[in-house]
Structures are given as C-alpha cells and as structure tokens.
Amino acid sequence: MHDRRSWFITAVVVALCLGAGSSHAQSPRTTDVLRGCRDIMNTIPKEPKLAATCFDVVRTVLELGRDLKTSPSCPPAGTDSGAAVSVVLRYADAKPDRTGEPFGRFVAEALAQAWPCR
C-alpha cells in the first residue's frame, strides 16, 4: 500500500507541476488554498483565485483517483468535487499540523483517509 500511495502522490505532484504554467510562479501555500476551499461555500467567493485553485486541485486528485489503478483513494461512485472539498476541509480541521505540506499531497492523503481502497 505504501508504494502505491507514494506512486500516486508523485503522479499528482507531477500533474500539478505540469499544469502550473510559468516556472517562476510560486505554488500557493496549503493554508492559503484551504482558505479558498472554505471560500467556495460562499455565493460569491472573496478570493476567487484561491477558490478556483482549491477546486481544480481537488477535482484533479479526485479524477486521478478514479482513473488510476494505483490510487490510494477509492471514492464512491457519484462522488463530486464539492463532496471531495468537504472531505479536505474536515481533514484540515482534524489535522491542522499537516497544512504545511504541498496541497496536492495534502488532498491525496485526505481523500485516501476518507475513502481508502479495500
């Protein structure tokens, strides 16, 4: 299981880096992106860029989890990105000491804890 999880997290990080655009742009901190995740719940987000970053990363990790046989997470059929964002926020509330990690890894671990493959 550990090798499977390591491979999946590596794939997520690579995918996120490839989609990051400019090599000079810094990735937002997990604590900032989590603020965007909480902001998604507002009708009009106060920080739309962070909300979009949260949604895009969570959606990417969720979809990779569905498509890759090596994924450590197996979300139930019909799980949407909104439900996955809620899982990530609950994980952040339960493990605030983990918010210093790269956001893609943080999301992958949150989804794997909520929906482990059996």
Secondary structure, DSSP 8 states (H G I E B T S, - for coil): -HHHHHHHHHHHHHHHHHTT--TTS----HHHHHHHHHHTTSSS-SSHHHHHHHHHHHHHHHHHHHH-TT-SB---TT--HHHHHHHHHHHHHH-GGGTTS-HHHHHHHHHHHHSB--
